């Protein structure tokens, strides 16, 4: 589910969800703020794939492991490396 497959499109994969999260991180945000923004965008049909809170956490861990985001003072921010 990290990568899109024949039966999982890009937005349903964690890679696609990570792309959405990186685009949402124009400024530092807490996990709760990211979750609330995702739910708002999902209900307004701005992002089409349904993800659970666990998927949000897995995606943050994935993004952290590839050095795309970092945590500082309890908020997640895009890593500018």
N, C-alpha and C positions, 0 to 999 in steps of 0.2 A: 504494500500500500504506500510505500515511500515514493515509488516511481509509478507513473501511469502505465497501465497495461492494456491489453485488448478489451477488458471489461471495466476498467477504471479510467475515466478520463482525467485530464490534467488537473482540473480544479478539485477533483475528489481525492487526489493523491496528496501526501504530505509535502511533496515538492511544490505542487501548485499552491497549497495552503501557505507554504513558506513564502512564496512569491507575494501572495496577498498580504501577509504579515509585514514583510519588508516594505511594501508600498505603504502600509498603514503607519509605519514608524518614522514619520517625518520628524517627530519629536519623541522624547523618551516617554514611555507609558508603562503603567503597571499591568500585571496579568489581568486584573479585573477590568481595567479600561480597554485592553485588547479584546477581551471576551465580550464586553458590552458593545464595542464597536462592531465586532463580527456579527453579533446577533442583530444589531440594527441594520447592517448592510444585507444580511441574509433575508430579513423580513421585508426590507424595501426592494428586494430582488436585485441588489447591486452585486452580490456574490451568490452564485447559484448552487454551490455544493454544500450539503449539510455536514457539519463536523461536530463532534462532541468536545466537551472541555478537555477530556483526556487527549484528544487529537491536537488540541491547541498546545498542551504541555509537551507532547511528543515532538511537535513541530518546533517549539522553542528550543528544546534539547537538541534537535537536529541542527537548527540554525546555529546554536552555540557551538556544537561540535565541529562545524565547518568554518567557524570564526566569523560568521555573518552578523551575529548580535553578541552583546555582552550585558551583564547585569551590573548596575551600580546604584547603590543606595535603595535597593528594593524595586527598581524600575528596569525595564528592558530598553536598550537603545541600540540603534544600528551601529555596527562597528565600522569605523572609517580607518581601515588599515591599508 
